[in-house]
Amino acid sequence: MANVFRHPGTGREAIVDARCVPCVLLASVAYLGYKGLWAHALMGGLILLVPVFLCCASLLSFTLPLVSVAYAIVIQDLLAADYLDRGWVEIGRAGH
C-alpha cells in the first residue's frame, strides 16, 4: 500500500509506495542520496567501500547486491519516517 504525506506549509503531497523498491535496487546508495537520506547513503557507501579497501575489489560484487537488497527491504519505512521527521503529516493510504 502507498502512504500519502502532505507538507503542512505548502500543501504539497508525496506518495511512498512500492515504486521506490526497484529504484533502490538499481541505483543503491545513489538513490538514498537523491531522496535526501544522507546518513544512510554515507553508511551504505562505507559498507560498500571498506571491504574493498581492506581486501580486494572483487568484494564489491558481493557487497553491492547485499546493500541494495537490504535497503530495498526497508526503503518504504525509511522514506515514511523521513517525511514524518521533517514535519510532513500522513494523510492516509492511496486508493482508499
N, CA, C and O atoms as a GROMACS GRO file, in nm:
protein
  384
    1MET      N    1   0.082  -0.118   0.000
    1MET     CA    2   0.000   0.000   0.000
    1MET      C    3   0.087   0.125   0.000
    1MET      O    4   0.200   0.125   0.049
    2ALA      N    5   0.032   0.228  -0.055
    2ALA     CA    6   0.103   0.355  -0.063
    2ALA      C    7   0.057   0.449   0.047
    2ALA      O    8  -0.063   0.463   0.071
    3ASN      N    9   0.151   0.511   0.114
    3ASN     CA   10   0.121   0.612   0.214
    3ASN      C   11   0.132   0.749   0.150
    3ASN      O   12   0.223   0.774   0.070
    4VAL      N   13   0.040   0.839   0.183
    4VAL     CA   14   0.039   0.974   0.129
    4VAL      C   15   0.073   1.070   0.242
    4VAL      O   16   0.015   1.064   0.350
    5PHE      N   17   0.168   1.160   0.214
    5PHE     CA   18   0.212   1.259   0.311
    5PHE      C   19   0.188   1.397   0.253
    5PHE      O   20   0.202   1.419   0.133
    6ARG      N   21   0.152   1.492   0.342
    6ARG     CA   22   0.128   1.630   0.299
    6ARG      C   23   0.215   1.724   0.381
    6ARG      O   24   0.224   1.712   0.504
    7HIS      N   25   0.279   1.818   0.312
    7HIS     CA   26   0.357   1.921   0.379
    7HIS      C   27   0.260   2.024   0.436
    7HIS      O   28   0.177   2.077   0.362
    8PRO      N   29   0.267   2.052   0.566
    8PRO     CA   30   0.168   2.141   0.626
    8PRO      C   31   0.178   2.286   0.578
    8PRO      O   32   0.078   2.358   0.580
    9GLY      N   33   0.293   2.328   0.535
    9GLY     CA   34   0.308   2.466   0.492
    9GLY      C   35   0.269   2.490   0.348
    9GLY      O   36   0.203   2.589   0.316
   10THR      N   37   0.311   2.401   0.261
   10THR     CA   38   0.289   2.420   0.117
   10THR      C   39   0.170   2.342   0.063
   10THR      O   40   0.117   2.376  -0.042
   11GLY      N   41   0.128   2.239   0.134
   11GLY     CA   42   0.020   2.155   0.085
   11GLY      C   43   0.065   2.052  -0.018
   11GLY      O   44  -0.017   1.977  -0.070
   12ARG      N   45   0.193   2.048  -0.046
   12ARG     CA   46   0.246   1.951  -0.142
   12ARG      C   47   0.229   1.810  -0.087
   12ARG      O   48   0.247   1.787   0.032
   13GLU      N   49   0.194   1.718  -0.174
   13GLU     CA   50   0.175   1.579  -0.133
   13GLU      C   51   0.283   1.490  -0.194
   13GLU      O   52   0.329   1.513  -0.305
   14ALA      N   53   0.322   1.389  -0.118
   14ALA     CA   54   0.420   1.291  -0.163
   14ALA      C   55   0.366   1.152  -0.132
   14ALA      O   56   0.304   1.130  -0.027
   15ILE      N   57   0.389   1.061  -0.223
   15ILE     CA   58   0.342   0.924  -0.207
   15ILE      C   59   0.464   0.832  -0.190
   15ILE      O   60   0.559   0.838  -0.267
   16VAL      N   61   0.459   0.750  -0.088
   16VAL     CA   62   0.562   0.648  -0.065
   16VAL      C   63   0.497   0.514  -0.094
   16VAL      O   64   0.408   0.470  -0.020
   17ASP      N   65   0.542   0.450  -0.201
   17ASP     CA   66   0.484   0.321  -0.238
   17ASP      C   67   0.593   0.228  -0.288
   17ASP      O   68   0.712   0.258  -0.274
   18ALA      N   69   0.554   0.118  -0.346
   18ALA     CA   70   0.648   0.014  -0.389
   18ALA      C   71   0.732   0.055  -0.510
   18ALA      O   72   0.824  -0.018  -0.547
   19ARG      N   73   0.702   0.170  -0.572
   19ARG     CA   74   0.784   0.213  -0.686
   19ARG      C   75   0.926   0.249  -0.646
   19ARG      O   76   1.015   0.253  -0.731
   20CYS      N   77   0.949   0.276  -0.518
   20CYS     CA   78   1.084   0.311  -0.475
   20CYS      C   79   1.173   0.187  -0.460
   20CYS      O   80   1.296   0.200  -0.456
   21VAL      N   81   1.115   0.069  -0.452
   21VAL     CA   82   1.193  -0.053  -0.434
   21VAL      C   83   1.283  -0.082  -0.555
   21VAL      O   84   1.403  -0.103  -0.535
   22PRO      N   85   1.232  -0.083  -0.680
   22PRO     CA   86   1.324  -0.106  -0.792
   22PRO      C   87   1.426   0.006  -0.809
   22PRO      O   88   1.536  -0.017  -0.858
   23CYS      N   89   1.390   0.126  -0.770
   23CYS     CA   90   1.485   0.237  -0.780
   23CYS      C   91   1.605   0.214  -0.690
   23CYS      O   92   1.719   0.234  -0.733
   24VAL      N   93   1.582   0.173  -0.567
   24VAL     CA   94   1.693   0.149  -0.476
   24VAL      C   95   1.769   0.022  -0.515
   24VAL      O   96   1.889   0.011  -0.488
   25LEU      N   97   1.702  -0.074  -0.578
   25LEU     CA   98   1.773  -0.193  -0.626
   25LEU      C   99   1.868  -0.159  -0.739
   25LEU      O  100   1.978  -0.213  -0.748
   26LEU      N  101   1.826  -0.069  -0.827
   26LEU     CA  102   1.909  -0.032  -0.942
   26LEU      C  103   2.016   0.071  -0.909
   26LEU      O  104   2.128   0.062  -0.959
   27ALA      N  105   1.983   0.169  -0.825
   27ALA     CA  106   2.075   0.279  -0.801
   27ALA      C  107   2.144   0.271  -0.665
   27ALA      O  108   2.238   0.346  -0.640
   28SER      N  109   2.101   0.182  -0.579
   28SER     CA  110   2.162   0.158  -0.449
   28SER      C  111   2.175   0.286  -0.368
   28SER      O  112   2.077   0.357  -0.349
   29VAL      N  113   2.295   0.317  -0.320
   29VAL     CA  114   2.313   0.431  -0.230
   29VAL      C  115   2.295   0.564  -0.301
   29VAL      O  116   2.269   0.665  -0.235
   30ALA      N  117   2.307   0.568  -0.432
   30ALA     CA  118   2.282   0.693  -0.505
   30ALA      C  119   2.136   0.735  -0.492
   30ALA      O  120   2.108   0.855  -0.482
   31TYR      N  121   2.045   0.641  -0.491
   31TYR     CA  122   1.903   0.672  -0.473
   31TYR      C  123   1.878   0.726  -0.333
   31TYR      O  124   1.797   0.817  -0.315
   32LEU      N  125   1.946   0.672  -0.234
   32LEU     CA  126   1.931   0.722  -0.098
   32LEU      C  127   1.974   0.868  -0.090
   32LEU      O  128   1.908   0.949  -0.024
   33GLY      N  129   2.083   0.901  -0.155
   33GLY     CA  130   2.128   1.040  -0.159
   33GLY      C  131   2.030   1.129  -0.233
   33GLY      O  132   2.004   1.241  -0.190
   34TYR      N  133   1.975   1.080  -0.342
   34TYR     CA  134   1.877   1.154  -0.420
   34TYR      C  135   1.754   1.188  -0.337
   34TYR      O  136   1.698   1.297  -0.349
   35LYS      N  137   1.711   1.095  -0.253
   35LYS     CA  138   1.594   1.116  -0.169
   35LYS      C  139   1.626   1.193  -0.042
   35LYS      O  140   1.536   1.218   0.039
   36GLY      N  141   1.751   1.231  -0.021
   36GLY     CA  142   1.788   1.311   0.095
   36GLY      C  143   1.820   1.230   0.220
   36GLY      O  144   1.831   1.288   0.328
   37LEU      N  145   1.834   1.102   0.208
   37LEU     CA  146   1.869   1.017   0.321
   37LEU      C  147   2.021   1.007   0.329
   37LEU      O  148   2.078   0.900   0.309
   38TRP      N  149   2.085   1.119   0.359
   38TRP     CA  150   2.231   1.128   0.351
   38TRP      C  151   2.302   1.038   0.450
   38TRP      O  152   2.406   0.980   0.417
   39ALA      N  153   2.251   1.023   0.569
   39ALA     CA  154   2.316   0.937   0.668
   39ALA      C  155   2.318   0.792   0.618
   39ALA      O  156   2.418   0.722   0.633
   40HIS      N  157   2.208   0.748   0.560
   40HIS     CA  158   2.203   0.612   0.506
   40HIS      C  159   2.288   0.598   0.382
   40HIS      O  160   2.349   0.493   0.360
   41ALA      N  161   2.293   0.701   0.299
   41ALA     CA  162   2.378   0.696   0.180
   41ALA      C  163   2.526   0.684   0.219
   41ALA      O  164   2.600   0.606   0.158
   42LEU      N  165   2.567   0.761   0.319
   42LEU     CA  166   2.707   0.752   0.364
   42LEU      C  167   2.735   0.618   0.430
   42LEU      O  168   2.840   0.558   0.408
   43MET      N  169   2.642   0.571   0.512
   43MET     CA  170   2.660   0.442   0.577
   43MET      C  171   2.666   0.329   0.475
   43MET      O  172   2.752   0.241   0.484
   44GLY      N  173   2.576   0.332   0.376
   44GLY     CA  174   2.579   0.231   0.271
   44GLY      C  175   2.707   0.238   0.189
   44GLY      O  176   2.762   0.135   0.151
   45GLY      N  177   2.754   0.360   0.162
   45GLY     CA  178   2.880   0.376   0.090
   45GLY      C  179   2.998   0.319   0.167
   45GLY      O  180   3.087   0.257   0.109
   46LEU      N  181   2.998   0.340   0.298
   46LEU     CA  182   3.106   0.283   0.379
   46LEU      C  183   3.099   0.131   0.381
   46LEU      O  184   3.202   0.063   0.374
   47ILE      N  185   2.978   0.078   0.390
   47ILE     CA  186   2.964  -0.068   0.387
   47ILE      C  187   3.014  -0.124   0.254
   47ILE      O  188   3.068  -0.234   0.250
   48LEU      N  189   2.995  -0.048   0.148
   48LEU     CA  190   3.044  -0.093   0.017
   48LEU      C  191   3.194  -0.082   0.003
   48LEU      O  192   3.258  -0.172  -0.052
   49LEU      N  193   3.251   0.027   0.052
   49LEU     CA  194   3.391   0.056   0.022
   49LEU      C  195   3.492   0.000   0.122
   49LEU      O  196   3.603  -0.033   0.082
   50VAL      N  197   3.458  -0.011   0.248
   50VAL     CA  198   3.554  -0.058   0.347
   50VAL      C  199   3.607  -0.198   0.314
   50VAL      O  200   3.728  -0.217   0.316
   51PRO      N  201   3.521  -0.295   0.283
   51PRO     CA  202   3.577  -0.427   0.246
   51PRO      C  203   3.663  -0.422   0.120
   51PRO      O  204   3.759  -0.499   0.106
   52VAL      N  205   3.630  -0.333   0.028
   52VAL     CA  206   3.709  -0.321  -0.095
   52VAL      C  207   3.849  -0.273  -0.062
   52VAL      O  208   3.947  -0.325  -0.116
   53PHE      N  209   3.859  -0.173   0.026
   53PHE     CA  210   3.991  -0.121   0.063
   53PHE      C  211   4.069  -0.217   0.151
   53PHE      O  212   4.192  -0.222   0.143
   54LEU      N  213   4.001  -0.293   0.234
   54LEU     CA  214   4.069  -0.386   0.323
   54LEU      C  215   4.116  -0.513   0.253
   54LEU      O  216   4.218  -0.570   0.291
   55CYS      N  217   4.044  -0.556   0.154
   55CYS     CA  218   4.077  -0.684   0.093
   55CYS      C  219   4.102  -0.669  -0.057
   55CYS      O  220   4.216  -0.660  -0.101
   56CYS      N  221   3.994  -0.668  -0.132
   56CYS     CA  222   4.010  -0.661  -0.277
   56CYS      C  223   3.882  -0.609  -0.341
   56CYS      O  224   3.775  -0.610  -0.280
   57ALA      N  225   3.894  -0.563  -0.463
   57ALA     CA  226   3.781  -0.504  -0.533
   57ALA      C  227   3.674  -0.607  -0.568
   57ALA      O  228   3.559  -0.570  -0.594
   58SER      N  229   3.709  -0.733  -0.570
   58SER     CA  230   3.610  -0.835  -0.604
   58SER      C  231   3.500  -0.847  -0.499
   58SER      O  232   3.394  -0.902  -0.527
   59LEU      N  233   3.525  -0.798  -0.378
   59LEU     CA  234   3.421  -0.800  -0.275
   59LEU      C  235   3.304  -0.710  -0.310
   59LEU      O  236   3.195  -0.728  -0.257
   60LEU      N  237   3.325  -0.612  -0.398
   60LEU     CA  238   3.217  -0.523  -0.438
   60LEU      C  239   3.106  -0.600  -0.507
   60LEU      O  240   2.989  -0.563  -0.496
   61SER      N  241   3.140  -0.708  -0.576
   61SER     CA  242   3.038  -0.789  -0.642
   61SER      C  243   2.951  -0.863  -0.540
   61SER      O  244   2.843  -0.910  -0.575
   62PHE      N  245   2.996  -0.873  -0.417
   62PHE     CA  246   2.916  -0.932  -0.310
   62PHE      C  247   2.843  -0.827  -0.229
   62PHE      O  248   2.725  -0.842  -0.198
   63THR      N  249   2.914  -0.719  -0.194
   63THR     CA  250   2.854  -0.619  -0.104
   63THR      C  251   2.751  -0.531  -0.173
   63THR      O  252   2.654  -0.490  -0.109
   64LEU      N  253   2.768  -0.500  -0.301
   64LEU     CA  254   2.673  -0.414  -0.370
   64LEU      C  255   2.533  -0.474  -0.376
   64LEU      O  256   2.437  -0.406  -0.339
   65PRO      N  257   2.516  -0.599  -0.420
   65PRO     CA  258   2.381  -0.656  -0.417
   65PRO      C  259   2.327  -0.672  -0.275
   65PRO      O  260   2.207  -0.656  -0.252
   66LEU      N  261   2.414  -0.702  -0.180
   66LEU     CA  262   2.371  -0.719  -0.042
   66LEU      C  263   2.315  -0.588   0.014
   66LEU      O  264   2.209  -0.587   0.077
   67VAL      N  265   2.386  -0.478  -0.008
   67VAL     CA  266   2.341  -0.347   0.041
   67VAL      C  267   2.213  -0.306  -0.032
   67VAL      O  268   2.121  -0.253   0.031
   68SER      N  269   2.208  -0.328  -0.163
   68SER     CA  270   2.090  -0.290  -0.240
   68SER      C  271   1.966  -0.364  -0.194
   68SER      O  272   1.860  -0.304  -0.178
   69VAL      N  273   1.976  -0.493  -0.172
   69VAL     CA  274   1.862  -0.573  -0.127
   69VAL      C  275   1.822  -0.533   0.014
   69VAL      O  276   1.702  -0.525   0.045
   70ALA      N  277   1.919  -0.510   0.101
   70ALA     CA  278   1.887  -0.470   0.238
   70ALA      C  279   1.810  -0.339   0.240
   70ALA      O  280   1.711  -0.327   0.312
   71TYR      N  281   1.853  -0.240   0.162
   71TYR     CA  282   1.782  -0.113   0.158
   71TYR      C  283   1.648  -0.126   0.084
   71TYR      O  284   1.554  -0.053   0.116
   72ALA      N  285   1.638  -0.215  -0.012
   72ALA     CA  286   1.510  -0.234  -0.081
   72ALA      C  287   1.404  -0.288   0.015
   72ALA      O  288   1.285  -0.258   0.001
   73ILE      N  289   1.446  -0.367   0.111
   73ILE     CA  290   1.353  -0.423   0.208
   73ILE      C  291   1.296  -0.314   0.299
   73ILE      O  292   1.179  -0.321   0.338
   74VAL      N  293   1.377  -0.214   0.334
   74VAL     CA  294   1.334  -0.114   0.434
   74VAL      C  295   1.311   0.026   0.377
   74VAL      O  296   1.284   0.118   0.454
   75ILE      N  297   1.321   0.045   0.245
   75ILE     CA  298   1.316   0.180   0.190
   75ILE      C  299   1.184   0.250   0.216
   75ILE      O  300   1.184   0.370   0.243
   76GLN      N  301   1.072   0.180   0.209
   76GLN     CA  302   0.944   0.246   0.232
   76GLN      C  303   0.933   0.298   0.376
   76GLN      O  304   0.884   0.409   0.398
   77ASP      N  305   0.978   0.220   0.471
   77ASP     CA  306   0.975   0.265   0.610
   77ASP      C  307   1.071   0.381   0.633
   77ASP      O  308   1.039   0.474   0.708
   78LEU      N  309   1.189   0.376   0.569
   78LEU     CA  310   1.285   0.486   0.583
   78LEU      C  311   1.229   0.616   0.527
   78LEU      O  312   1.241   0.722   0.590
   79LEU      N  313   1.168   0.610   0.410
   79LEU     CA  314   1.112   0.730   0.349
   79LEU      C  315   0.995   0.785   0.431
   79LEU      O  316   0.984   0.906   0.450
   80ALA      N  317   0.908   0.696   0.479
   80ALA     CA  318   0.795   0.740   0.561
   80ALA      C  319   0.844   0.807   0.689
   80ALA      O  320   0.793   0.912   0.727
   81ALA      N  321   0.941   0.748   0.754
   81ALA     CA  322   0.995   0.807   0.877
   81ALA      C  323   1.062   0.941   0.849
   81ALA      O  324   1.054   1.033   0.930
   82ASP      N  325   1.129   0.952   0.734
   82ASP     CA  326   1.195   1.078   0.698
   82ASP      C  327   1.092   1.189   0.677
   82ASP      O  328   1.111   1.301   0.724
   83TYR      N  329   0.984   1.159   0.608
   83TYR     CA  330   0.878   1.260   0.589
   83TYR      C  331   0.820   1.303   0.724
   83TYR      O  332   0.801   1.422   0.748
   84LEU      N  333   0.793   1.208   0.812
   84LEU     CA  334   0.737   1.241   0.943
   84LEU      C  335   0.835   1.322   1.026
   84LEU      O  336   0.795   1.415   1.097
   85ASP      N  337   0.964   1.288   1.019
   85ASP     CA  338   1.065   1.363   1.094
   85ASP      C  339   1.077   1.507   1.045
   85ASP      O  340   1.108   1.597   1.123
   86ARG      N  341   1.052   1.529   0.916
   86ARG     CA  342   1.062   1.664   0.860
   86ARG      C  343   0.932   1.743   0.876
   86ARG      O  344   0.920   1.854   0.823
   87GLY      N  345   0.836   1.688   0.949
   87GLY     CA  346   0.714   1.762   0.979
   87GLY      C  347   0.598   1.739   0.885
   87GLY      O  348   0.494   1.803   0.901
   88TRP      N  349   0.612   1.650   0.788
   88TRP     CA  350   0.501   1.619   0.699
   88TRP      C  351   0.396   1.541   0.778
   88TRP      O  352   0.428   1.478   0.879
   89VAL      N  353   0.274   1.546   0.734
   89VAL     CA  354   0.163   1.478   0.801
   89VAL      C  355   0.114   1.365   0.712
   89VAL      O  356   0.090   1.384   0.593
   90GLU      N  357   0.100   1.247   0.771
   90GLU     CA  358   0.047   1.134   0.695
   90GLU      C  359  -0.104   1.150   0.687
   90GLU      O  360  -0.173   1.156   0.789
   91ILE      N  361  -0.156   1.156   0.564
   91ILE     CA  362  -0.300   1.181   0.548
   91ILE      C  363  -0.376   1.053   0.511
   91ILE      O  364  -0.498   1.057   0.495
   92GLY      N  365  -0.307   0.944   0.499
   92GLY     CA  366  -0.377   0.818   0.472
   92GLY      C  367  -0.306   0.735   0.368
   92GLY      O  368  -0.189   0.757   0.336
   93ARG      N  369  -0.380   0.641   0.319
   93ARG     CA  370  -0.327   0.550   0.217
   93ARG      C  371  -0.391   0.582   0.084
   93ARG      O  372  -0.510   0.614   0.077
   94ALA      N  373  -0.312   0.575  -0.021
   94ALA     CA  374  -0.363   0.600  -0.155
   94ALA      C  375  -0.454   0.485  -0.196
   94ALA      O  376  -0.431   0.370  -0.161
   95GLY      N  377  -0.559   0.519  -0.269
   95GLY     CA  378  -0.651   0.417  -0.317
   95GLY      C  379  -0.768   0.392  -0.225
   95GLY      O  380  -0.856   0.312  -0.257
   96HIS      N  381  -0.772   0.459  -0.111
   96HIS     CA  382  -0.886   0.441  -0.019
   96HIS      C  383  -0.971   0.563  -0.019
   96HIS      O  384  -1.072   0.568   0.052
   0.00000   0.00000   0.00000
